[in-house]
Amino acid sequence: MTTDAIDAYFFEKAISKAALVERILRDRSERPAAQPYYRAFELVGARAADEAFLALRLVLTGLPAEDDRVQRLREAVAAGDRAAYGRELIAPAPADGNT
């Protein structure tokens, strides 16, 4: 799964950036919000900024790739904080308690 590969890239360093791009382009999601990322990765490949991978990670989870959330993911990765990273990938509950 692409999300697992993105997580492994950031936390285990188990995959190179070039291999990650290849995997992302091979295992595409049909989510409309992900399509611009695929086009960008086709154009820039491994030169893509890490924030693009984090933004795609959010989109693949069904969350908007908002700048603040991408930044919090980046900070969690820099700190090696998987718990904080995971919390950012969970959609907040509706304010009125309805699902």
C-alpha positions as CSV (number, residue, x, y, z in Angstrom):
1,M,0.0,0.0,0.0
2,T,1.3,3.5,-0.9
3,T,0.6,4.9,2.5
4,D,2.8,2.3,4.1
5,A,5.6,3.1,1.7
6,I,5.3,6.8,2.5
7,D,5.5,6.1,6.2
8,A,8.4,3.7,5.7
9,Y,10.3,6.4,3.7
10,F,10.0,8.9,6.6
11,F,10.4,6.6,9.6
12,E,12.4,3.5,8.6
13,K,14.3,5.0,5.7
14,A,13.4,1.6,4.2
15,I,12.8,3.0,0.7
16,S,14.7,5.6,-1.4
17,K,12.9,8.6,-2.7
18,A,13.2,7.4,-6.3
19,A,11.7,4.0,-5.3
20,L,8.9,5.8,-3.4
21,V,8.0,7.9,-6.4
22,E,8.0,4.7,-8.6
23,R,5.7,2.9,-6.1
24,I,3.4,5.9,-5.8
25,L,3.0,6.1,-9.6
26,R,2.5,2.3,-9.9
27,D,-0.1,2.0,-7.1
28,R,-2.3,5.0,-7.8
29,S,-5.5,5.7,-5.9
30,E,-8.5,6.8,-7.8
31,R,-9.3,9.6,-5.4
32,P,-9.7,12.8,-7.4
33,A,-7.7,14.8,-4.9
34,A,-4.7,12.6,-5.5
35,Q,-4.5,13.0,-9.3
36,P,-2.6,16.4,-9.3
37,Y,0.1,14.7,-7.1
38,Y,0.5,11.9,-9.5
39,R,1.0,14.4,-12.4
40,A,3.5,16.3,-10.4
41,F,5.5,13.2,-9.4
42,E,5.5,12.2,-13.1
43,L,7.1,15.6,-13.9
44,V,9.6,16.0,-11.1
45,G,10.2,12.5,-9.9
46,A,12.6,12.2,-7.0
47,R,13.2,15.9,-7.0
48,A,9.8,16.4,-5.3
49,A,9.8,18.0,-1.9
50,D,9.1,15.8,1.1
51,E,6.1,17.9,1.8
52,A,4.5,16.7,-1.4
53,F,4.7,13.1,-0.1
54,L,3.1,14.2,3.2
55,A,0.4,16.1,1.4
56,L,-0.4,13.0,-0.7
57,R,-0.4,10.9,2.5
58,L,-3.1,13.1,3.9
59,V,-5.1,13.0,0.6
60,L,-4.9,9.2,0.5
61,T,-6.2,9.1,4.0
62,G,-9.2,11.2,3.0
63,L,-8.0,14.4,4.6
64,P,-7.4,17.8,3.0
65,A,-3.7,18.6,2.4
66,E,-3.8,21.8,4.4
67,D,-0.5,23.6,4.9
68,D,-0.8,23.6,8.7
69,R,-1.4,19.8,8.8
70,V,1.5,19.1,6.4
71,Q,3.7,21.2,8.6
72,R,2.7,19.3,11.7
73,L,3.4,16.0,9.9
74,R,6.8,17.4,8.9
75,E,7.5,18.3,12.6
76,A,6.4,14.8,13.7
77,V,8.7,13.2,11.2
78,A,11.7,15.4,12.2
79,A,11.1,14.5,15.9
80,G,10.7,10.8,15.0
81,D,7.3,11.0,16.7
82,R,5.1,8.4,15.2
83,A,2.3,9.0,17.7
84,A,1.9,12.7,16.7
85,Y,2.2,11.7,13.0
86,G,-0.6,9.2,13.5
87,R,-2.8,11.7,15.2
88,E,-2.5,14.1,12.3
89,L,-3.8,11.3,10.0
90,I,-7.1,11.0,11.9
91,A,-10.0,13.1,10.9
92,P,-11.4,15.2,13.7
93,A,-14.8,14.3,15.0
94,P,-17.7,16.6,13.9
95,A,-18.2,19.4,16.4
96,D,-21.9,18.4,17.0
97,G,-20.9,14.8,17.7
98,N,-22.7,13.4,14.6
99,T,-20.9,11.1,12.2
